[in-house]
């Protein structure tokens, strides 16, 4: 159990580092009971030969921001993973495709066929293990626990964290969206830091997928509010947000994959093929609507093409 003064808890990411090897995936998901499916999955995880530390596998801004906060506070970082349960960021794990976020590897529809829910899955993959979020918080010697999770992950662990005793709540600082607050047990809502869309008018603007982690980083790096008690910390966030305004969102048009590829190819050399700059070009200059995972797939297809961009 952690002996650091601070614990940071974040979620896993769909994006995995390519050098981690071929990701494992759950086959014949809908066959068997929930327990049998979970046992089959965990067996494949255990047998996987190629493994790296979680910090070397997960990529993307949300995870990087969580790593930055943990390092700044010299705390221990933990990851809530739909495929692996609760794990220390130093744990060696295989690359895998299993998520509650939607898209490739999403298990939601498969669980529905089994008559099971996302919280049921969390219970199934943690059955027989001593690790849980509530156990970590209650038994650790940490003075502060920062939890940055989106709504779907809070929904997944709702039964787990409902076991928090009242004496532990004062040590919690939770960062999530309004939908995430709705997924929390009522007694924990006061531990949520009151961030809202005004954060997008700050230097910590970003995407919805990394809102929780960006809010946590603003809280620690900008406000230094981790040094305050729960009530004072909430007030400091509320005061800080008064200086930011919700940005006006431009109207963006949708285009087909072929149209997007043509647009990217035409501007490829202009931005030296840089994915971040090209995505910003699409959204801010061309005013095109393109979700990040969709863009990344199209960007990769152009980079892998033998036909040079225009």
N, C-alpha and C positions, 0 to 999 in steps of 0.2 A: 504494500500500500504506500501511496506517496507520502513523503515527509517534507515536500517543498511547501513554502508558505502560500503559494498560489497554484491553483489547478485551472487549466484552460481546457474546455471541452468544445470540440467542433465536429462537423460531419465529414464523412468521406466525400469523394468527388467522382463523377462519371469519368472524367479524364484521368488517364493513367499514363505514366511515362513509358514511351515506346520501348525503351531498353529493358523494361521489366519482363519482357518475353510475352508469349501468346497468353492472353487471359483465359482463365477457366470459366466455364459457364455451366449452369445446371441443365442437364439433359432430362427428357421425359418428365418435365416438372409436374404435370397434372396427375401423374400416376402415384397411387399410394396415399396414405394418410399424411396429414401435415407433419407429424413426428417423423414418418419414414422419409418424407421429402427433405426435411431439415437434416436428418441424420446422413442421408445420401450426400447432401451438399457439403456438410462439415467434413465428411470422409474425403471428398475430393480436395478440399482445402488442405487437409492434413497431409495428403499424399503428394501435393504439388511439389515438384523438385526445385523450381526456380523461385526464389524468394529474396526480397529486399526489404529494408526498413520502410515503414509506412511513409516516412518523410521523403524517401527517394521515389516512391511510387505515385502518390497523389500530387497532382499539379493543378494550377489555376489560382486565381486571385483569392478566392475564399479561403483556401487552405494556406496560402502564403501569408495572408493577413493574420491568421490564427498563429502560425509559426512565429511571426514577428512579435506579436503580443506576448507569447510565452517566453520568447528570448528576452524581451525588454524587461519582463518581470521576474526573470530567472525562475520560471515556474515549470511545472510538468504539463505536457500536452497530451490529451487523450482524444480518441476519435470514436464517434458513434458510427458504426458501419452496418449497413443493411445486410451485408454478406458475412461479416466476421464478428458482430457484436461490439462490445466495448473493448478497445485496445489502446495500449500506450503507443504513442507515435514512434517509439523506438523499436516496436515489435516488428520482426521480419514476417512479411506476408507475401502471398503470390498476387500477381495481377489477376483481376477477376471482373466479370460482367454480371452484376446483380445490384439493383438499385430500387428505391421507392420514388425516385424523382421523375420517372417517365422516360420514354425513349428506349434506346437499345439496352437490353438487360433488365427492363422494368418487370417487377414480379406481381404488380397489383392485379392484373387481369387473371393471372394464373392462380393466385390465392383465392380469387372470387370463385373459380371453378371448384376449389376445395371447400368452399363455404367458410373460408378463413379471412381474417383481417390482417392489416399490417402490424398492429400490436400483438396479434396471435403469433405472427412470424418471429417477432423480437423475443417473445417468451420461449418459442420453440428452439431458436438457435442459442439461447442462453441457458436452457435447461441443464442442470447438473454442473454449471460453472459457478465459480464464486464471484465473478465479476458482474457488477451491475452499476448503473449510475448512482442509484441511491446508496448502495453499499460504499462506493468510492467516496462520496461526499460525507457520509456519516462517520466512516472509520478513519478517514484521512486526518492528518494534523494540520491541514491547510487552513489559513485564516480567511482566504478568499477563494471563491469558485466562480469563474466566469464561464457561462454557457452561451454559446453562439450557435443557434440551430434554426433552420427554416421550419415552416409549419409542418411539412410532411414528416420530418424527423422527430419533432416534438410529439406529433400524433403517435408515431411508432413507439416511443418510449414512455407514453403517458402513464401506463400502469406501473412502470418501473419508478418514475419520479414521484408518483402519488404517495410513495412510502417515506418521503422526506419528513422527519419530525420537525416540529415548530422551531426547536432550538437551532436547527441548521439553516433555516430560511434567511436569517440575517446575514449569513455569509455568502449568499447567492447574488449574482448579478446576471440577469438573463437578457439576451439580445435576440430579438425576433421581430417578425412582422405582426400586424393586427390579426392575421389569420393564425399565426403561431400562438398568440395570446389566447385565442379561443380554444386551442388544443390543450392548454395547461389546466391543471387542477386549480380551482378558485383560490385556494390558500397560497398559491405561488405567484399569482398575478402581480402582487405588490413588489416582487423582486425583479420585475421586468423594467428595464430602463426605457423611459418614454420617448424613444426615437420614432420619427415618422418621415413622411416624404420630403420634409425640409432638408434632410441630410443630403438630398440630391443637389441642393444649391450650395453645398460646401465643397472644400477640396477633397472630400471623401466620397464623391459621387461615383456611381458604378451601375451594375445591373441588379435586377431583383434577386438573382441567384446568390449574390454575395452580400446582400443587405445586412444580414446579421453580423457577419465578420467585419464589415466596414464600420458598422456602428460600434462594435467592441473596440476596434482600433482607434476610432475617434475618441472614445471614452477614456482609453488608456494613454494614447500618445499625445492627443491634443488637450484634453481636459484634465488629465492626471486625477480623474475622479475615483480611481481605484483606492485612493488613500482615505476616502471619506466613508462615513457610515451610510447605511442604506437610504435613509431619508434625505440626507444632504446630497448624496450622489444623484438621486432623482431630480432634486431641485436644480443642481448644476447643469444637468442635461437640458432641462426645460428652459433655463435661462440662455444657454448657448444656442439653442434652436431658434430663438427669437431673432437672431441676426441673419438667419438664412431664409430664403423664400423658395417655395416649390417652383422649379423651373417650368417654363411653358414647353410642352411637348409638341414638336412639329408634326404635321400630318404627313405620314409616310405611305407610299404606295406599295402594293405587293407586286412582285414579278415572278415569272416562272424560273425554274432552275436554268433553263437555256438562256433566258434574258440576263440573269444574274452572272452567269459564266461569261457571256459576251461582254458585260460591263466590267467585270473584274479583269478579263484579259486585256481589254482596251486600256486600262489604267494600271496594269501590272508593273510596267517599267517605271512609271511615274512615282510609284511608292516602293520601288525595289522589291516587290513581292512581299513586303512586310504585312503580316496578317492583321496586326492591331491597327495600322494606319489605313489599310484597305477597308476594314470594317467601319472605322470612323468615317471614311469617305462615303461609304454607302449610306450610312445613317445621317450624317450631318450635311453632306454636300449634295449627294444624289437623291437624298430623302427617300430612300428605299427601305422597306421593312424587311428585316432578315434576322431571324433568331440565331443566336451565337453558335449553337451546335450545327445548324443547317449551313451557316456560312463556313464553318471549319471544314465540313465535308466537301463543299464546293471548292474551297481554297486548296485543299489537299489534292483534289482531282486535277486541278490546273497545274499544280506543282509537279505532279507525277506524269503529266502529259508529255509526249515526245514532241508535240507541236509547240514551238516557242510562243509565248504571249505576244500580242501586238506591241 
